[in-house]
């Protein structure tokens, strides 16, 4: 079973390296990482270009025109090959260490979707 982690990015220069590092550090799941930059203007694109060179296993995509999170996610979803897909925002709000719990719910309860909440 493989998890596709789609990271939509727009102007996240202060957190993008950290979130990619945290996602990569989740070792107990076979995963692919798909990063889609929505035409960032704050230097995020330059950071991602550097990471692209040192992380060839990560799929990086760069949009020329900002078109919003929905369009960015759609592009990311179209590039996934995993059995499951999760959205990981780049702002460090969600903890990648929770992936295991979400996947367990999907596989054990045989459901089609699981929504995580930081409030419950």
C-alpha positions in Angstrom: 0.0 0.0 0.0 1.4 3.4 -1.0 0.3 6.8 0.3 0.5 9.9 -2.0 1.1 13.1 -0.1 0.1 16.2 -2.0 1.6 19.4 -0.7 0.0 22.5 -2.3 2.3 25.5 -1.8 1.9 29.2 -2.1 4.3 31.7 -0.4 5.6 29.3 2.3 9.3 30.1 2.3 9.5 30.0 6.1 8.0 26.5 6.5 8.5 24.5 3.2 11.8 22.9 4.1 10.5 21.8 7.5 7.3 20.3 6.3 9.0 18.3 3.5 11.5 17.1 6.0 8.7 16.0 8.4 6.9 14.2 5.7 10.0 12.4 4.6 10.7 11.4 8.2 7.5 9.3 8.4 9.2 5.9 7.9 6.5 3.4 8.5 4.6 4.1 5.3 5.5 3.6 1.7 4.8 7.1 0.3 5.4 9.4 -2.6 5.5 13.2 -2.2 4.0 15.5 -4.7 4.7 19.3 -4.3 2.8 21.8 -6.4 3.8 25.4 -6.2 1.0 27.9 -7.1 3.3 30.6 -8.6 4.8 31.7 -5.2 6.3 35.2 -5.2 8.2 35.2 -1.9 11.2 33.0 -2.8 9.4 29.7 -2.1 9.9 28.6 -5.7 13.7 29.1 -5.4 13.8 27.0 -2.3 11.8 24.2 -4.0 14.1 24.3 -7.0 17.0 23.7 -4.6 15.1 20.9 -2.9 14.3 19.4 -6.3 18.0 18.9 -7.0 18.7 17.2 -3.7 15.5 15.2 -3.5 15.0 13.5 -6.9 12.3 11.1 -5.4 10.0 14.0 -4.7 7.8 15.1 -7.6 7.9 18.9 -8.0 5.6 20.9 -10.2 5.6 24.7 -10.7 2.7 26.7 -12.0 3.4 29.9 -13.9 0.1 31.6 -12.9 -1.5 31.6 -9.4 -4.8 29.9 -9.7 -5.8 28.9 -6.2 -5.6 26.0 -3.9 -8.4 23.9 -5.6 -6.6 24.1 -9.0 -3.3 23.4 -7.3 -4.7 20.3 -5.6 -6.3 19.1 -8.8 -2.9 19.3 -10.5 -1.3 17.4 -7.6 -3.9 14.7 -7.5 -3.4 14.1 -11.2 0.2 13.2 -10.6 -0.3 10.7 -7.8 0.1 6.9 -8.1 -0.6 5.8 -4.5 -3.5 3.8 -3.1 -4.4 6.6 -0.8 -4.0 10.4 -1.1 -3.6 12.9 1.6 -3.3 16.7 1.5 -0.5 18.1 3.6 -0.6 21.9 3.8 2.8 23.5 4.0 2.1 25.7 7.0 3.0 23.0 9.6 -0.6 23.0 10.9 -1.0 19.2 10.5 1.5 16.6 11.9 2.7 14.0 9.3 3.1 11.6 12.2 -0.7 11.2 12.1 -0.6 9.5 8.7 -0.4 6.1 10.3 -3.6 6.6 12.3 -5.5 7.8 9.2 -4.2 4.9 7.1 -5.1 2.4 9.8 -8.7 3.7 9.9 -8.9 3.3 6.1 -7.6 -0.2 6.0 -9.2 -1.6 9.2 -12.6 0.0 8.8 -12.8 -0.4 5.1 -14.1 3.1 4.5 -13.6 5.3 1.5 -12.5 8.5 3.2 -11.1 9.6 6.6 -11.0 13.2 7.7 -8.6 14.3 10.3 -9.3 17.1 12.8 -6.9 18.9 15.1 -9.9 19.7 17.3 -10.9 16.2 18.3 
